[in-house]
């Protein structure tokens, strides 16, 4: 038995193959797990718990069946689905975690994060993040009609792509959108834990630095990515379509 970690699935009606892969993962590997942790960006965009998409309904049903079978499901909001609320969590049978969160896995503590707060060199993104995490901003946004929220999500996606294109043109994409090592070091020091698991950067790897271990989960664009943690250690692997 193992505890499984995934993130950055970016599920979207336009990519049904990845949604099917997610469903297969839930019905197979996840059913045998001690617990499942989803560390953000489960969806490409989430505009409120009244989202009418079939993809959202499928995910909620799949996760509810998993949790109902006895596998606890934990979710941490990401930069694409930070508006997932208590209603969707209830429908899905999952528990929402704060970011960051500390958990104990087989007797050893681990620090969990989505990972976007570690990318402190991306000033433009951090400013946008601060705005959209403000409770007053969220209340105002969620009070708008569904069509207006959908339009905002499309505009935000276009702005994100333009921002990334600008960074690529300047040769700064890799440096700016990855984590800041100083910020990572500060997180380890703040919590006094030598194991960190996060997503967001789409750079799957296991990093060792100054006695600490940082595991970066992969995205689910061309394939799946899952981290298995058990009493013997950790294994990061890909899941084919």
Helices and strands as residue ranges (DSSP letters): E 3-6, H 16-27, G 30-32, E 35-38, H 54-68, E 72-76, H 86-92, E 95-97, E 101-105, E 108-113, G 116-118, H 123-132, H 135-142, H 146-169, H 173-177, H 181-191, E 195-198, E 205-209, E 212-216, E 224-230, E 233-239
